[in-house]
Amino acid sequence: MDKKVKVIVIGGGAAGIMAAVAAADAGAEVIIAEKNEKIGKKLYITGKGRCNITNNSDIQNLLLHVVSNPKFLYSAFSAMDSRKLMDFLENNGLNLKTERGGRVFPLSDKSSDVIRTFKNILEKRDVKIYYNTEVQGINIKDGVFKSADIKYLNQNGRKNTETIKADAVIIATGGVSYPSTGSTGDGYRFALNTGHKVKETFPSLVPVNIKEGFAKELQGLSLRNVELSLKDGKKVLYKEMGEMLFTHFGISGPLVLTASCYMSGKDMAGMKFIIDLKPALTKQQLDGRILRDFSECKNSCFKNSLGRLLPAKLIPVITRLSGIDADKKVHSVTKQERAGLVDLLKGLEMTPEGMRGFDEAIITRGGVMVKEINPATMESKKVKGMYFAGEVIDTDAVTGGYNLQIAWSTGYLAGKSAAGIK
């Protein structure tokens, strides 16, 4: 009888869990080395605790929403696309639902149900999980992986050290975003120490600091059905309709987080955000709407005439920025002043002053360079028996479940490939 292939998975997040499942299903003996006291710690907080598991779309749509190195992911998405993932989870008892934009969530809206489902799946496959375990080093000889040195808590609460020999290792340690969940860049260290190149990392899917003082003035205001554009000089980097939020430092919300993907690691000196507060109306239609509102309150002051058009918190800011005297009667507002108001409502400008840090970033941009990884297997081109999966790789996508799908897909392919190593 052939000896079972032994696989060590470093990291019990989305990519590591799926890698362990795939390797076990392919007949391997699998150990997960997890730094935390439980698996899926970052999964638990994704989607504001609801866990946006994936995006219900075909492979081409998945690739369209990847920002860094989409072509590299074609084989991974082909091996495990969102439909295969959803079928797998539903067959294992997790009920799912698809919301606006193809976002997939557990029917219960509880990320804990996703983690519990995966924990049961791992138990059924006899995957051994070492909790509170830190991998201190990876040992290679003549370009081949041999073993991993781990430090873990024993039942008496003492630190034990052990060297685990195995046929393959899968690095699924995540990036450096949300370091409180255990993502502290260990995978980059393992990669560098074994001769790999790591592309510089930056926070991505992250809120943005804004120069203009009115952003802080609007703190707490959430805008829906607005259009946000990001321009670098005359070039439009991003343009989309949706929701955004003003904060004490600037702006956040789905539109802003996605826009940050196109800012990460770039010079922001020439960048501008532009909000169209009324994207459903042309300038002519908006002017007509303003005229109707003015005619219904002819003797009102300008500052009191925008209540039907804008949220109350936004009115003082728009009044001030318009340059129209706040106490001017609306019947005295000139056509030229009205045109300026329309331009402002269709193009409220803001200047980015940098992005927030890794503590607030959903994902990390950068990581182990894809040219050093075989896209058909996720195996290192430099070290036989060493595989990479998930956020540790230099791939990232916009919001909407796409980044988790990258983790599931690369994890699945790495696990399946590692189990078949000879």
PAKOL-236856 format. One record per residue (C-alpha): residue in one letter; x, y, z. Coordinates in pm, whole numbers, plus 32768, in hexadecimal, padded with zeros to 4 digits. Layout:
N
A | X | Y | Z
...
// end
This chain:
422
M | 8000 | 8000 | 8000
D | 8085 | 8156 | 7F9F
K | 80E9 | 823D | 80BB
K | 8004 | 836A | 80E6
V | 8087 | 84BA | 8074
K | 80AE | 85A3 | 81A1
V | 8054 | 8712 | 8176
I | 8087 | 8830 | 826A
V | 7FA6 | 8960 | 8238
I | 8021 | 8A9D | 82E1
G | 7EF5 | 8B79 | 8331
G | 7D8D | 8B20 | 8381
G | 7CE1 | 8C35 | 82C1
A | 7C0E | 8C0F | 8186
A | 7D2D | 8BA0 | 80A3
G | 7DC5 | 8AB8 | 81A7
I | 7C7A | 8A14 | 81FF
M | 7C28 | 89D0 | 8092
A | 7D8A | 8955 | 804F
A | 7D68 | 885E | 816F
V | 7C15 | 87E3 | 80F3
A | 7C94 | 87B1 | 7F8F
A | 7DD0 | 8700 | 8000
A | 7D0E | 8618 | 80E8
D | 7C10 | 85CA | 7FD7
A | 7D33 | 856C | 7EF5
G | 7DA9 | 8471 | 7FF7
A | 7EB3 | 8530 | 80B8
E | 7EF4 | 8539 | 822C
V | 7EC6 | 86A9 | 8286
I | 7F34 | 8786 | 83A5
I | 7ECC | 88F5 | 83C9
A | 7FB5 | 89D1 | 8496
E | 7EE1 | 8AF5 | 8510
K | 7F6E | 8C1A | 85D4
N | 7E24 | 8C6E | 867E
E | 7D4F | 8BAB | 8775
K | 7C4F | 8B65 | 8660
I | 7C3C | 8B51 | 84E6
G | 7B9B | 8C57 | 8405
K | 7BDD | 8D85 | 84E3
K | 7BE2 | 8E79 | 83BF
L | 7ABC | 8DC6 | 8319
Y | 79F6 | 8E11 | 8455
I | 7A08 | 8F8A | 841E
T | 79E1 | 8F95 | 82A2
G | 78AB | 9036 | 8212
K | 786C | 90E6 | 835F
G | 7844 | 8F94 | 8406
R | 7762 | 8F08 | 82F5
C | 787B | 8E71 | 821F
N | 7860 | 8EC7 | 80AD
I | 78CE | 8D67 | 804A
T | 78EE | 8D9C | 7ED2
N | 7850 | 8E40 | 7DA4
N | 7752 | 8D73 | 7CE4
S | 77E5 | 8DA0 | 7B89
D | 78A0 | 8CEB | 7A76
I | 7A1A | 8CD4 | 7A53
Q | 7A30 | 8DF6 | 795D
N | 797A | 8EDD | 7A50
L | 7A5A | 8E6C | 7B6E
L | 7B8E | 8EBD | 7A9F
L | 7AFE | 9011 | 7A39
H | 7AEF | 9079 | 7BA6
V | 7C55 | 9015 | 7BFB
V | 7D37 | 9147 | 7C07
S | 7E91 | 90A6 | 7C20
N | 7EFD | 8F85 | 7B40
P | 7DAA | 8EFC | 7ACE
K | 7E40 | 8E13 | 79C5
F | 7F02 | 8D5D | 7AD3
L | 7DB8 | 8CF1 | 7B73
Y | 7D15 | 8C50 | 7A44
S | 7D7A | 8AEA | 7AA2
A | 7D19 | 8B1E | 7C0F
F | 7BC0 | 8BA8 | 7BB6
S | 7B93 | 8A89 | 7ABE
A | 7BE4 | 898C | 7BCE
M | 7AF6 | 8A29 | 7CCD
D | 7A0B | 8B3A | 7C52
S | 78F8 | 8BDD | 7D1D
R | 77ED | 8AE7 | 7CAA
K | 78BE | 89BA | 7D15
L | 7901 | 8A64 | 7E63
M | 7791 | 8AAE | 7E9D
D | 772A | 894A | 7E44
F | 7836 | 88C2 | 7F2D
L | 77C0 | 8995 | 8053
E | 764E | 8952 | 8019
N | 7693 | 87DB | 7FFE
N | 773A | 87F9 | 8152
G | 760A | 889B | 81F1
L | 764C | 8A11 | 81CE
N | 7523 | 8ACA | 8137
L | 7587 | 8BF1 | 805C
K | 74E6 | 8D23 | 7FBD
T | 754F | 8E0D | 7EA5
E | 751F | 8F84 | 7ED3
R | 7550 | 90BB | 7DFE
G | 7680 | 90B0 | 7D1E
G | 769C | 8F35 | 7D39
R | 771B | 8F40 | 7EA0
V | 76EB | 8DEF | 7F4C
F | 76AA | 8DD5 | 80C3
P | 763D | 8CC1 | 81B2
L | 74C0 | 8CC8 | 81CB
S | 74E4 | 8D03 | 8342
D | 75C0 | 8E3A | 830A
K | 76B4 | 8DA5 | 8406
S | 7822 | 8D70 | 83AD
S | 7836 | 8C7F | 84D4
D | 775C | 8B8C | 840E
V | 7858 | 8B8C | 82F1
I | 7975 | 8B41 | 83E1
R | 78AB | 8A33 | 8495
T | 785D | 898C | 8347
F | 79CB | 8983 | 82E5
K | 7A30 | 8906 | 843D
N | 7941 | 87E1 | 8414
I | 79C8 | 879F | 82B5
L | 7B2E | 8796 | 833C
E | 7ACD | 86AE | 845B
K | 7A28 | 85B7 | 836C
R | 7B6D | 85A9 | 82A8
D | 7C45 | 8574 | 83DF
V | 7D0C | 86B0 | 83A2
K | 7DE3 | 86F0 | 84D4
I | 7DE8 | 885C | 8548
Y | 7F01 | 88E5 | 8621
Y | 7E75 | 8A1E | 86CB
N | 7F47 | 8B32 | 876D
T | 8061 | 8ABC | 868E
E | 8170 | 8B8F | 85F5
V | 823D | 8B0D | 84D2
Q | 839E | 8B89 | 8510
G | 8448 | 8B09 | 83DB
I | 8430 | 8A3C | 829F
N | 8549 | 894D | 824C
I | 85AF | 88FE | 80E9
K | 86CB | 882C | 805C
D | 8746 | 8837 | 7EF5
G | 8615 | 8902 | 7E8E
V | 851B | 8812 | 7F2C
F | 843B | 884F | 805D
K | 848B | 8764 | 817E
S | 83F2 | 87DC | 82C5
A | 8362 | 88F8 | 8393
D | 83CE | 8967 | 84EF
I | 82A3 | 89B9 | 85CA
K | 826E | 8A41 | 8727
Y | 8121 | 89EF | 87CC
L | 806F | 89E8 | 891B
N | 804C | 888F | 89B6
Q | 7F2F | 8826 | 8A9A
N | 7FE8 | 88B2 | 8BCA
G | 8001 | 8A08 | 8B26
R | 8176 | 89E5 | 8AE6
K | 8220 | 8A31 | 899D
N | 8297 | 88FF | 88E5
T | 8376 | 8901 | 87B3
E | 8365 | 87F7 | 86A9
T | 83E9 | 87BC | 854B
I | 82E1 | 8722 | 846A
K | 8358 | 866A | 8338
A | 826C | 8669 | 8210
D | 825C | 8644 | 8098
A | 81CA | 879C | 805B
V | 8180 | 88E7 | 8104
I | 8074 | 89E2 | 80A5
I | 80B1 | 8B4B | 810C
A | 7F57 | 8BE1 | 814C
T | 7FB1 | 8CE5 | 8252
G | 7EF6 | 8E0E | 81BD
G | 7F89 | 8F68 | 818E
V | 7FBA | 907C | 828F
S | 7E5C | 9110 | 8297
Y | 7D9C | 90F4 | 83E0
P | 7ED8 | 907F | 849C
S | 7E04 | 9041 | 85D3
T | 7D7D | 8F0A | 8521
G | 7EDA | 8E79 | 8504
S | 7F37 | 8EFD | 83AC
T | 808E | 8F86 | 8400
G | 8152 | 8F3A | 82C4
D | 81E0 | 8DE6 | 832B
G | 81AE | 8D5F | 81CC
Y | 8284 | 8E70 | 8136
R | 8399 | 8E15 | 8228
F | 8384 | 8CA5 | 81C6
A | 8388 | 8D07 | 8056
L | 84B5 | 8DED | 8078
N | 8574 | 8CF2 | 814C
T | 8548 | 8BE9 | 803F
G | 85BF | 8CC6 | 7F22
H | 8478 | 8D5A | 7EA0
K | 8433 | 8EC2 | 7E40
V | 831D | 8F80 | 7EF0
K | 827B | 90AE | 7E4F
E | 825C | 91DC | 7F37
T | 8119 | 91D4 | 7FFF
F | 8014 | 92E6 | 8026
P | 7EC1 | 92FA | 80D0
S | 7D9D | 92D0 | 7FDF
L | 7C23 | 92D6 | 7FFB
V | 7C59 | 93E0 | 8101
P | 7BBB | 9530 | 8162
V | 7C5D | 9672 | 80E5
N | 7CCA | 97B1 | 8195
I | 7C3D | 98F0 | 80F8
K | 7CDE | 9A49 | 80F9
E | 7BA0 | 9B19 | 80F7
G | 7B15 | 9B6F | 824E
F | 79AC | 9B3B | 81E6
A | 79E3 | 99C0 | 81E7
K | 7A09 | 99C5 | 8362
E | 78E0 | 9AB1 | 8378
L | 7810 | 99A4 | 82C8
Q | 7889 | 988E | 83B0
G | 7786 | 9777 | 83C9
L | 76CB | 97D7 | 828C
S | 768A | 96AE | 81A9
L | 7639 | 96F2 | 803B
R | 7581 | 95F7 | 7F61
N | 7557 | 95EC | 7DE8
V | 766F | 96E4 | 7DAA
E | 777D | 96C4 | 7CA2
L | 78E6 | 96D4 | 7D15
S | 7A00 | 9713 | 7C1E
L | 7B75 | 9707 | 7C60
K | 7C4A | 97D0 | 7B6F
D | 7DC0 | 97F2 | 7B47
G | 7DDB | 9935 | 7A80
K | 7CEE | 98FD | 795B
K | 7D01 | 9781 | 796F
V | 7BD7 | 96D3 | 7A12
L | 7C5E | 95BB | 7AEE
Y | 7B0E | 954D | 7B7B
K | 799E | 95AA | 7B55
E | 7877 | 94F9 | 7BF8
M | 7722 | 952F | 7C96
G | 76D3 | 94BD | 7DF5
E | 7703 | 951A | 7F62
M | 7809 | 95DC | 8022
L | 7839 | 9669 | 817D
F | 78DB | 97A2 | 8210
T | 79B7 | 976F | 8343
H | 7A85 | 983E | 8436
F | 7BB6 | 9815 | 8353
G | 7B1A | 980C | 81F8
I | 7A4D | 970C | 813D
S | 79FE | 9598 | 8149
G | 78EF | 94A8 | 80D5
P | 78DC | 93B2 | 7FAF
L | 7925 | 94AF | 7E99
V | 7A53 | 953D | 7F4D
L | 7AE4 | 93EB | 7FAF
T | 7AD9 | 9378 | 7E45
A | 7B6A | 94C2 | 7DC9
S | 7C8F | 9490 | 7EB9
C | 7CFA | 935F | 7DEA
Y | 7D57 | 9450 | 7CD3
M | 7E19 | 9536 | 7DBF
S | 7EE2 | 9439 | 7E82
G | 8059 | 946C | 7E5B
K | 802F | 9592 | 7D6C
D | 8087 | 9703 | 7D7D
M | 7F46 | 97BA | 7DDB
A | 7FC2 | 9919 | 7D8E
G | 7EDF | 9946 | 7C5F
M | 7DB5 | 987B | 7CDB
K | 7C56 | 98FD | 7D1F
F | 7B13 | 985E | 7D93
I | 79D6 | 98E3 | 7CEE
I | 787B | 9898 | 7D75
D | 7748 | 98B8 | 7C97
L | 763A | 98E0 | 7D9C
K | 7523 | 98BE | 7C99
P | 75A1 | 97C8 | 7B91
A | 7440 | 9773 | 7B1A
L | 7409 | 98DA | 7AA1
T | 74B3 | 9996 | 7986
K | 7525 | 9AF7 | 79D5
Q | 73F5 | 9B7E | 791C
Q | 7308 | 9A9C | 79DD
L | 73AC | 9AF8 | 7B27
D | 738C | 9C6A | 7AD6
G | 721A | 9C32 | 7A91
R | 71F4 | 9B7E | 7BDC
I | 729E | 9C9D | 7C97
L | 71BE | 9D9D | 7BE7
R | 7086 | 9CDB | 7C55
D | 7102 | 9CD1 | 7DBC
F | 714E | 9E46 | 7DB0
S | 6FF2 | 9E97 | 7D24
E | 6F4E | 9DE1 | 7E46
C | 7007 | 9EB6 | 7F46
K | 7030 | A007 | 7E94
N | 7063 | A0D4 | 7FCE
S | 714C | 9FDD | 807B
C | 72BD | A014 | 80AE
F | 73A4 | 9F43 | 7FD3
K | 7425 | 9E7E | 8101
N | 72C1 | 9E08 | 8147
S | 726D | 9DA2 | 7FE2
L | 7335 | 9C60 | 7FBC
G | 727D | 9B81 | 80B5
R | 71D1 | 9AB0 | 7FAB
L | 730D | 9A84 | 7EE1
L | 741A | 9A32 | 7FE2
P | 744B | 9992 | 8139
A | 7438 | 9A98 | 824E
K | 75A5 | 9A68 | 82B3
L | 761D | 9AB2 | 8152
I | 7558 | 9BF7 | 8121
P | 763F | 9CE6 | 81E4
V | 7771 | 9C5D | 812B
I | 76D2 | 9C7A | 7FD1
T | 764B | 9DD3 | 8026
R | 77A6 | 9E4B | 8088
L | 785B | 9DA7 | 7F62
S | 775F | 9E2F | 7E67
G | 77CA | 9F94 | 7EB4
I | 765C | 9FFF | 7EBD
D | 7600 | A0DE | 7FE5
A | 7552 | 9FF7 | 80DC
D | 744F | A104 | 8131
K | 7408 | A165 | 7FCA
K | 729B | A138 | 7F65
V | 7279 | A021 | 7E68
H | 71C0 | A100 | 7D70
S | 72FD | A1D5 | 7D62
V | 73E9 | A0B2 | 7D15
T | 746E | A0EF | 7BB7
K | 747B | 9FF6 | 7A98
Q | 75F8 | A001 | 7AAE
E | 75F3 | 9FB4 | 7C23
R | 74FE | 9E98 | 7BE3
A | 75E5 | 9E09 | 7AD7
G | 7703 | 9E10 | 7BD1
L | 762A | 9D57 | 7CCE
V | 75DA | 9C4C | 7BCB
D | 774B | 9C21 | 7B79
L | 7798 | 9BF9 | 7CEC
L | 7688 | 9AF3 | 7D23
K | 76FE | 9A33 | 7BF1
G | 786E | 9A55 | 7C48
L | 78C3 | 9A7F | 7DB9
E | 7A40 | 9A68 | 7DC2
M | 7B1D | 99DE | 7ED6
T | 7C96 | 99B4 | 7EEE
P | 7D24 | 986C | 7F76
E | 7E38 | 9897 | 8079
G | 7EA4 | 972E | 8093
M | 7DFF | 95EA | 80F5
R | 7DC3 | 9558 | 824B
G | 7EB0 | 944B | 82CC
F | 7EB8 | 92D1 | 82D3
D | 7DEA | 92CD | 8416
E | 7CBF | 9344 | 834A
A | 7D0F | 929D | 81FD
I | 7C39 | 9177 | 8191
I | 7D51 | 90E8 | 80BB
T | 7EC2 | 910D | 806C
R | 7F40 | 9170 | 7F13
G | 808D | 90D2 | 7EB7
G | 8127 | 8F8F | 7F32
V | 81E0 | 8E62 | 7EA6
M | 821D | 8EAA | 7D37
V | 8145 | 8DDA | 7C4E
K | 8260 | 8D9B | 7B57
E | 82FE | 8CBC | 7C61
I | 81C5 | 8BE5 | 7C8C
N | 813D | 8AE5 | 7B95
P | 7FD7 | 8B5C | 7B4E
A | 7F67 | 89FB | 7AF3
T | 7FC3 | 896B | 7C4A
M | 801A | 8A8F | 7D36
E | 816C | 89E7 | 7D70
S | 82A4 | 8ABA | 7D90
K | 8382 | 8AB7 | 7C5E
K | 84AC | 8AD0 | 7D49
V | 8460 | 89CE | 7E57
K | 83C2 | 887E | 7E0A
G | 82AE | 8827 | 7EFF
M | 826F | 8990 | 7F67
Y | 8120 | 8A2A | 7F06
F | 807C | 8B7D | 7F35
A | 7F0A | 8BD4 | 7F5B
G | 7E33 | 8D03 | 7FA4
E | 7E91 | 8E64 | 8003
V | 8005 | 8E17 | 802B
I | 8016 | 8E14 | 7EAB
D | 8024 | 8F59 | 7DE3
T | 7EB8 | 8F4F | 7D74
D | 7D94 | 9024 | 7DEA
A | 7C38 | 9087 | 7D7A
V | 7B22 | 9182 | 7DBB
T | 7A12 | 9154 | 7EC2
G | 78F0 | 9067 | 7E8E
G | 7972 | 8F10 | 7EF7
Y | 7A85 | 8F02 | 7DF0
N | 7BAC | 8F00 | 7EE1
L | 7B1E | 8DDE | 7FA8
Q | 7AE6 | 8D23 | 7E63
I | 7C59 | 8D55 | 7E13
A | 7CA6 | 8CB6 | 7F66
W | 7BBB | 8B8C | 7F33
S | 7C31 | 8B4E | 7DCE
T | 7DA8 | 8B69 | 7E08
G | 7D86 | 8AA1 | 7F4B
Y | 7CC7 | 898C | 7E9A
L | 7DC2 | 8975 | 7D7E
A | 7EEC | 897B | 7E6C
G | 7E56 | 886A | 7F48
K | 7DF9 | 878A | 7E27
S | 7F51 | 87B7 | 7D88
A | 8011 | 8783 | 7ECD
A | 7F5C | 863C | 7F11
G | 7FCC | 85B9 | 7DBF
I | 813C | 8608 | 7DEF
K | 822E | 84ED | 7DA8
// end
